[in-house]
Amino acid sequence: MEQKKYLKWYNKVGYGSGDIAGNVVYAFLSTFVMIYLTNTVGLNAGIVGTLIAVSKLFDGITDIFFGSMIDKTKTKMGKARPWMLWAYIGCAVTLAAIFAIPVSLGRFAQYAWFFIAYTLLNAVFYTANNIAYSALTALVTKNSRERVEMGSFRFIFAFSTSLLIQSVTVGAVEVLGGGAAGWRTIAVIYAVIGLIVNTISVFSVKELSEEDLDETNSEEEEKEIEKYGLIEAVKLLAANKYYMMICGVYILQQIYTAMINIGIYYMTYVLRNENLFGVFSWAVNIPLILALIFTPTLVARWKGMYKLNLTGYMLGTVGRALVVVAGYLGSVPLMLLFTAVAALGMGPWQGDMNAVIASCSEYTFLTKHKRVDGTMYSCTSLGVKLGGGLGTAIAGWLLEFGGFDGTVAVQSASCISMLHFMYLWIPVIINLCITFLLSRMKVEKANEEIRAQQNL
């Protein structure tokens, strides 16, 4: 039986464009914040890493809180859209603040400025915006194919934005005056662009009514669904093994991304050409975008997401292993080729992970009879923040441990060895771990079995 369709093509495109806004924050911050702080502001990489790690302690309590708040929100705009709309104003302001640390301040004040702005951005504003944005996948349609298509559009925009930012930012900073002034101006430009696009995305879709979302439930069941608090929401998530797996994958993915972003150091000090960072960004993002275009078709052809995601990540792991070989051979063309192979394999999961999370949310509903869509999508924000923050913190610690000095043009042998380890080896190890987790991600099959049992 063909599923009911809820969305037009422009709804899907409009929704997906929201990740332009998300990535002028996330891609810009995760790629360039460390090199801005070490090479422009002159802060210590190890101390910055520690501050980011401490900031994550605040993040840990906000993801599920905002998810639960979204679940309990009832407005004319719906549950998630108000949070997505208003939280982005804070994202824009704090992003600009991070890249506007006054050079005239003392060292302690500069560290404090960064810590406060970074914590507010991640623990409050980005959390609320990102969870709401992700939760819309389950709130605007019940059609699984449309959810996959929404995810594909979303991440096409995400990786396109990342590609653009990674390709033009270094040059744009120089054109805008270089140094602290250049970074401050480009951050403001990105913040304004994000604010505009986020607003467009919010109003491009409309959430389904409570009746449409739960049309098969009785009034008594609806009352029971609403009766849960934050503590019970945490218990519901902890009891869902697939949620825990997705959180693990998300965290690992963001650490992976942080290590890939160390490429700007690797290109500058190992390959001796910082402009190669933009070239490698093309090798990563173009294959990802191509994979995302075909993901909905592949999901239909493979009759589900499980085999596609697992096979793709196996290819991604092999690709990154070959990047290591090419790196030690000193062959940039081969590194680019195998980087592209790895990205192509990792693409399907990027496109359908929101649909997998929706299936994960359905698993909780089928087993616990509680609807926790917003809370369930806290795994996206939790993964992005914990993984991204931890990855950036680890990068700072490893750079410091390796003896990195942002004031010199040539790094020590120990630093070069550390850059090899960070950019070449860690991504392979992470991909192996993700592949294992995806091999256990059989949530679609579990849902089918539960439905079959309930129909008996």
C-alpha positions in Angstrom: 0.0 0.0 0.0 1.4 3.4 -1.1 2.0 5.8 1.8 0.1 9.1 1.9 2.2 12.1 0.6 2.3 15.2 2.8 4.9 17.5 1.1 5.5 19.2 -2.2 9.0 19.5 -3.7 9.3 23.1 -2.5 8.6 22.1 1.1 11.4 19.6 1.0 13.8 22.1 -0.6 12.8 24.8 1.8 13.3 22.5 4.8 16.6 21.4 3.5 17.8 24.9 3.0 17.7 25.3 6.8 21.1 23.5 7.0 22.7 26.4 5.1 21.9 28.3 8.3 23.1 25.5 10.5 26.4 25.2 8.7 27.3 28.8 8.5 27.5 28.3 12.2 28.8 24.7 12.6 31.0 24.3 9.5 32.6 27.8 10.0 33.1 27.3 13.7 34.4 23.7 13.6 36.7 24.3 10.7 38.3 27.6 11.6 37.8 28.4 15.3 41.0 26.7 16.4 43.3 28.2 13.8 41.7 31.6 14.4 42.3 31.4 18.1 45.9 30.0 17.8 47.2 31.9 14.8 45.3 35.2 15.0 44.4 35.8 18.7 47.5 33.9 19.9 45.8 31.7 22.4 47.2 28.3 23.6 45.7 25.3 21.7 45.8 23.2 24.9 44.0 25.7 27.0 41.4 26.3 24.3 40.8 22.5 24.1 40.3 22.4 27.9 37.8 25.3 27.8 35.9 23.6 25.1 35.8 20.3 27.1 34.6 22.2 30.2 31.9 23.9 28.1 30.6 20.4 27.2 29.7 19.9 30.8 27.0 22.6 30.4 25.9 21.2 27.1 25.2 17.8 28.6 22.1 19.0 30.5 20.5 21.1 27.8 19.9 18.7 24.9 17.3 16.5 26.5 15.9 19.6 28.3 15.2 21.4 25.1 14.0 18.2 23.4 11.5 17.8 26.2 10.4 21.5 26.0 9.8 21.1 22.3 7.6 18.0 22.9 5.5 20.0 25.4 5.2 23.1 23.2 1.8 23.9 21.7 1.5 27.0 19.5 -0.1 28.0 16.3 3.2 27.4 14.6 3.5 24.0 16.1 6.0 22.4 18.5 9.4 22.8 16.8 9.2 25.8 14.5 9.0 28.5 17.2 12.2 27.2 18.8 14.0 26.9 15.4 13.0 30.5 14.5 13.8 32.4 17.7 16.9 30.5 18.8 18.8 31.3 15.7 19.0 35.0 16.6 21.2 33.9 19.6 23.2 31.7 17.2 24.0 34.7 15.0 25.0 37.0 17.8 27.2 34.5 19.6 28.9 33.3 16.4 29.9 36.8 15.6 31.1 37.3 19.2 33.4 34.3 19.1 35.2 35.7 16.1 35.3 39.2 17.5 37.6 38.7 20.5 39.2 42.1 21.1 42.9 41.9 20.6 43.3 44.7 23.2 42.0 42.5 26.0 44.3 40.7 28.4 44.9 36.9 28.0 42.5 35.9 30.8 39.7 38.2 29.5 40.2 36.7 26.0 39.8 33.2 27.2 36.8 34.2 29.3 35.2 36.0 26.3 35.6 32.9 24.1 34.4 30.5 26.8 31.2 32.5 27.5 30.3 33.0 23.8 31.1 29.5 22.9 29.1 28.0 25.7 26.1 30.2 25.0 26.2 29.3 21.3 26.4 25.6 21.9 24.6 24.9 25.1 21.6 27.2 24.5 21.0 28.7 21.1 22.4 26.0 18.7 20.9 23.3 20.8 17.4 24.7 20.7 17.6 25.5 17.0 19.1 22.2 15.9 16.9 19.9 17.9 13.8 21.8 16.6 15.1 21.6 13.0 15.8 17.9 13.2 12.5 17.1 14.9 10.6 18.7 12.0 11.4 15.5 10.0 8.9 13.6 12.2 6.4 16.5 12.6 5.7 17.5 9.0 5.2 14.1 7.4 4.6 10.5 8.4 5.8 9.2 5.0 9.1 7.4 5.4 10.2 8.1 1.8 9.5 11.8 2.3 11.6 11.8 5.5 14.5 10.3 3.6 14.1 12.9 0.9 14.0 15.7 3.5 17.3 14.3 4.9 18.9 14.2 1.5 17.9 17.7 0.7 19.0 18.8 4.1 22.5 17.3 3.8 23.0 18.4 0.2 22.6 21.9 1.4 24.8 21.2 4.5 27.7 19.8 2.5 27.4 22.4 -0.2 27.6 25.1 2.5 30.5 23.4 4.1 32.3 23.1 0.7 31.7 26.8 0.0 32.8 28.0 3.5 35.9 25.8 3.5 36.8 26.9 0.0 36.3 30.7 0.3 36.8 31.6 3.9 40.6 31.9 4.1 40.7 34.0 0.9 37.7 36.1 2.1 39.4 36.9 5.4 42.4 38.3 3.5 40.2 40.3 1.1 38.3 41.8 4.1 41.5 43.1 5.7 43.1 40.0 7.2 43.8 39.4 10.8 41.2 39.9 13.6 39.2 42.4 11.5 38.9 40.0 8.6 37.7 37.2 10.8 35.2 39.5 12.6 33.7 40.7 9.3 33.3 37.3 7.7 31.7 36.0 10.9 29.1 38.8 10.8 28.4 38.1 7.1 27.9 34.4 7.8 25.6 35.2 10.7 23.4 37.5 8.7 23.1 34.9 5.9 22.2 32.2 8.4 19.5 34.4 10.0 17.8 35.1 6.7 17.9 31.5 5.4 16.8 30.0 8.7 13.7 32.2 8.7 12.9 31.1 5.1 13.2 27.5 6.1 10.9 27.8 9.2 8.1 29.1 7.0 8.6 26.7 4.2 6.9 23.8 6.0 3.9 23.4 8.3 3.7 20.9 11.2 1.0 18.3 11.2 -1.7 18.6 13.9 -1.6 16.4 16.9 -4.7 14.6 15.5 -2.8 13.9 12.2 0.3 12.7 14.0 -1.6 10.3 16.3 -4.8 9.6 14.3 -4.8 5.9 15.3 -4.8 6.6 19.1 -7.8 6.9 21.3 -8.4 9.9 23.6 -7.3 7.9 26.6 -4.1 6.9 24.8 -3.4 10.5 23.9 -3.7 11.5 27.6 -1.3 8.8 28.6 1.2 9.8 25.9 1.4 13.3 27.3 2.0 12.2 30.8 5.8 12.2 31.1 8.4 14.5 32.5 12.0 15.2 31.8 13.2 12.4 34.1 10.9 9.9 32.4 12.0 11.2 29.0 15.6 10.4 29.9 14.6 6.9 31.0 12.7 6.4 27.7 15.8 7.4 25.7 18.1 5.3 27.8 15.8 2.3 27.3 16.0 2.6 23.5 19.2 0.9 22.4 18.9 2.3 18.9 18.9 5.8 20.3 22.1 5.1 22.2 23.7 3.7 19.0 22.7 6.7 17.0 24.1 9.0 19.7 27.3 7.0 19.5 27.5 7.3 15.8 26.7 11.0 15.8 29.5 11.7 18.4 32.0 9.7 16.4 31.0 11.4 13.2 31.6 14.8 14.7 35.0 13.8 16.1 35.8 12.5 12.6 34.9 15.8 11.1 37.0 17.6 13.7 40.0 15.5 12.6 39.3 16.2 8.9 39.2 19.9 9.7 42.7 19.5 11.1 43.5 19.3 7.4 44.0 23.0 7.4 47.0 22.5 9.7 48.1 19.4 7.7 48.0 21.2 4.4 49.8 24.2 5.8 52.6 22.5 7.7 52.9 19.0 6.1 52.0 19.5 2.5 53.2 23.2 2.7 50.2 24.6 0.8 47.2 25.8 2.8 45.2 26.3 -0.5 45.0 22.5 -0.8 42.5 22.5 2.1 39.9 23.9 -0.3 40.8 21.3 -2.9 40.4 18.5 -0.3 37.0 20.0 0.7 35.8 19.4 -2.9 37.0 15.8 -2.7 35.0 15.3 0.4 31.8 17.3 -0.3 31.1 16.7 -4.0 31.0 12.8 -3.6 28.8 13.3 -0.5 26.4 15.5 -2.4 26.3 13.0 -5.3 25.5 10.2 -2.8 22.8 12.2 -1.2 21.1 12.8 -4.6 20.7 9.1 -5.1 20.1 8.0 -1.5 16.2 8.1 -1.7 16.3 5.9 -4.8 18.9 3.6 -3.3 16.9 3.2 0.0 13.8 2.2 -2.1 15.9 -0.2 -4.2 17.6 -1.8 -1.2 14.2 -2.0 0.6 15.4 -0.1 3.6 18.3 1.8 5.1 20.2 -0.8 7.1 22.1 -2.6 4.3 22.8 0.6 2.4 24.2 2.4 5.4 26.4 -0.6 6.5 27.8 -1.3 3.0 28.4 2.4 2.4 30.4 2.8 5.6 32.4 -0.3 4.9 33.5 1.4 1.6 34.2 4.6 3.6 36.5 2.8 5.9 38.4 1.2 3.1 38.7 4.6 1.4 40.1 6.3 4.5 42.6 3.4 5.0 43.9 4.0 1.5 44.2 7.7 2.2 46.7 6.7 4.9 48.7 4.7 2.4 48.7 7.6 -0.1 49.6 10.0 2.6 52.8 8.2 3.5 53.6 7.8 -0.2 53.3 11.5 -0.4 50.9 11.4 -3.3 48.4 14.2 -3.2 46.4 12.9 -6.3 45.9 9.5 -4.6 44.9 11.1 -1.3 42.3 13.1 -3.2 41.0 10.1 -5.0 40.6 7.9 -1.9 39.2 10.8 0.1 36.5 11.0 -2.5 35.9 7.2 -2.4 35.5 7.4 1.4 33.1 10.3 1.2 31.0 8.6 -1.4 30.6 5.5 0.9 29.7 7.7 3.9 27.0 9.6 1.9 23.9 7.4 2.3 24.0 7.5 6.1 24.2 11.3 6.0 21.0 11.4 3.8 18.9 8.9 5.7 20.0 9.3 9.3 17.0 11.6 10.1 14.7 8.9 8.8 16.5 6.4 11.0 16.0 8.6 14.0 12.3 8.9 13.1 12.2 5.0 13.0 14.0 5.1 16.4 11.3 7.4 17.8 8.7 5.1 16.4 10.4 2.2 18.2 9.9 4.0 21.5 6.2 4.7 20.7 5.6 1.1 19.7 7.3 -0.3 22.9 6.5 2.4 25.5 3.5 4.2 24.0 5.1 7.5 24.5 5.6 10.1 21.8 9.0 11.8 22.3 9.9 13.1 18.9 11.6 16.3 20.0 13.4 14.6 22.8 14.5 11.8 20.5 16.0 14.3 18.1 18.1 15.6 20.9 20.6 13.0 19.7 21.4 15.2 16.8 22.3 18.2 18.9 23.9 16.0 21.6 26.1 14.3 18.9 27.0 17.5 17.2 27.9 19.3 20.3 29.6 16.6 22.3 31.3 15.1 19.3 32.2 18.4 17.7 33.3 19.9 20.9 35.2 16.9 22.1 36.8 16.6 18.7 37.9 20.2 18.7 39.1 19.8 22.3 41.1 16.6 21.4 42.6 18.5 18.4 43.8 21.2 20.7 45.2 18.8 23.2 47.0 16.8 20.6 48.4 19.9 18.9 49.7 21.0 22.2 51.1 17.6 23.0 52.8 17.5 19.6 54.5 20.8 20.3 52.5 23.0 17.9 53.6 26.7 17.8 51.4 29.0 15.9 54.0 31.7 15.8 56.5 29.8 13.6 56.3 28.8 9.9 58.0 25.4 10.3 56.8 23.0 12.9 58.9 20.5 14.9 59.2 16.8 13.8 57.0 15.7 16.7 54.3 18.1 15.6 54.5 16.8 12.0 54.1 13.2 13.3 51.1 14.3 15.4 49.5 15.9 12.3 49.9 12.6 10.4 48.3 10.7 13.3 45.4 13.2 13.6 44.6 13.6 9.9 45.3 10.1 8.6 44.9 7.5 11.3 42.2 8.7 13.6 39.6 8.9 10.8 40.2 5.3 9.9 39.8 4.2 13.5 36.6 6.2 13.9 35.1 4.7 10.7 35.7 1.2 11.9 33.8 2.0 15.1 30.9 3.5 13.2 30.7 0.5 10.9 30.4 -1.8 13.9 27.6 0.3 15.3 25.7 0.5 12.0 25.9 -3.3 11.8 23.7 -3.4 14.9 21.3 -0.6 13.8 18.4 -2.9 12.8 15.6 -0.6 14.0 13.5 -0.9 10.8 13.3 -4.7 11.3 12.5 -4.4 15.0 9.6 -2.0 14.2 8.2 -4.4 11.6 8.4 -7.3 14.1 6.6 -5.3 16.8 3.8 -4.3 14.4 3.4 -7.9 13.3 3.1 -9.0 16.9 0.6 -6.2 17.8 -1.6 -7.2 14.8 -1.8 -10.8 16.0 
